[in-house]
Each structure stands twice: as C-alpha cells, then as structure tokens.
C-alpha cells in the first residue's frame, strides 16, 4: 500500500507543471522533516503502547485508567506528526 502511494507521489511530481513547481530545496526539506517527524512519532507510539501494556500486565485493576491515558498520549504524539504535515503544506 505504501509503495503504491510513493509511486503515485513520484508520478504526480514528474508530471507537474514547471511553472507551478516549488523551490526544490523547500520540497526536499519538507519531505525530510515529514519523514523524521513520522519516524520519531512511530517510535514514540510504540514505546507508549509497550509501556501501557506492561503497566496493565502489572496492575490489571487499573486497566481502564491506563488505557485512557495511553490513548490520550497517543493522540498527543500523533498530533505532532499532523502539525508537521500542516507546516509542510504551508511551506510547500
């Protein structure tokens, strides 16, 4: 699925009109910033889920509280990637 999305993105860039093209440096730095933000958010989400699962395994009585706080943490982590995406679209 991701391979198809990458191919589609490169095809769209290849057939884009040169008069509407952005500065290549801006496009490159935007792509790198989104890649770094997405990768680090994925690592953070993995660590958050691992910590929540370990905490639930240690104390099953607090599972509902841990689950709620874990989901809230995942929302905050994912918002960082979405903010980066918004900045990429504004700069591009």
Secondary structure per residue as TSV (DSSP state, phi and psi in degrees):
chain	resnum	aa	ss	phi	psi
A	1	X	-	360.0	-45.8
A	2	X	H	-67.9	-33.2
A	3	X	H	-61.6	-40.8
A	4	X	H	-65.4	-37.8
A	5	X	H	-67.2	-39.9
A	6	X	H	-65.8	-42.0
A	7	X	H	-62.1	-43.6
A	8	X	H	-62.1	-40.8
A	9	X	H	-64.5	-42.2
A	10	X	H	-70.3	-35.0
A	11	X	H	-66.2	-42.3
A	12	X	H	-63.6	-38.0
A	13	X	H	-70.3	-33.1
A	14	X	H	-68.9	-35.7
A	15	X	T	-98.3	11.7
A	16	X	S	-70.9	151.9
A	17	X	-	-74.0	132.8
A	18	X	G	-63.0	-30.4
A	19	X	G	-68.4	-24.0
A	20	X	G	-101.3	5.3
A	21	X	-	-72.7	143.6
A	22	X	-	-85.3	169.7
A	23	X	-	-60.4	130.0
A	24	X	H	-59.3	-30.8
A	25	X	H	-66.9	-38.3
A	26	X	H	-67.1	-41.5
A	27	X	H	-63.8	-43.0
A	28	X	H	-66.5	-45.7
A	29	X	H	-68.0	-33.2
A	30	X	H	-64.8	-42.5
A	31	X	H	-64.7	-42.7
A	32	X	H	-65.2	-41.5
A	33	X	H	-65.1	-38.3
A	34	X	H	-69.0	-38.1
A	35	X	H	-65.5	-43.4
A	36	X	H	-65.9	-44.9
A	37	X	H	-63.4	-42.4
A	38	X	H	-66.7	-42.1
A	39	X	H	-64.3	-44.5
A	40	X	H	-70.3	-34.7
A	41	X	H	-65.8	-37.8
A	42	X	H	-64.7	-41.3
A	43	X	H	-63.1	-43.0
A	44	X	H	-63.7	-39.7
A	45	X	H	-66.5	-38.5
A	46	X	H	-63.4	-42.8
A	47	X	H	-67.4	-36.2
A	48	X	H	-66.5	-43.8
A	49	X	H	-65.4	-41.9
A	50	X	H	-61.7	-42.4
A	51	X	H	-65.5	-39.7
A	52	X	H	-66.7	-41.3
A	53	X	H	-66.0	-40.9
A	54	X	H	-64.3	-39.5
A	55	X	H	-66.8	-39.5
A	56	X	H	-66.8	-36.5
A	57	X	H	-65.6	-35.0
A	58	X	H	-75.4	-37.7
A	59	X	-	-136.0	83.7
A	60	X	G	-63.9	-21.4
A	61	X	G	-67.7	-25.3
A	62	X	G	-99.3	22.2
A	63	X	H	-62.7	-39.6
A	64	X	H	-67.6	-41.0
A	65	X	H	-66.8	-44.5
A	66	X	H	-64.5	-40.7
A	67	X	H	-63.1	-44.2
A	68	X	H	-64.3	-45.7
A	69	X	H	-68.3	-33.7
A	70	X	H	-64.5	-42.4
A	71	X	H	-66.4	-38.4
A	72	X	H	-62.9	-41.3
A	73	X	H	-63.4	-39.9
A	74	X	H	-64.2	-36.8
A	75	X	H	-63.5	-43.8
A	76	X	H	-65.2	-39.4
A	77	X	H	-65.5	-44.0
A	78	X	H	-67.6	-30.2
A	79	X	H	-64.0	-29.9
A	80	X	H	-63.2	-41.8
A	81	X	H	-66.9	-38.6
A	82	X	H	-68.5	-37.2
A	83	X	H	-63.4	-39.4
A	84	X	H	-63.6	-40.0
A	85	X	H	-62.9	-40.7
A	86	X	H	-63.3	-43.1
A	87	X	H	-63.8	-38.9
A	88	X	H	-61.6	-43.6
A	89	X	H	-68.8	-34.8
A	90	X	H	-69.3	-42.9
A	91	X	H	-73.2	-31.5
A	92	X	-	-78.4	360.0
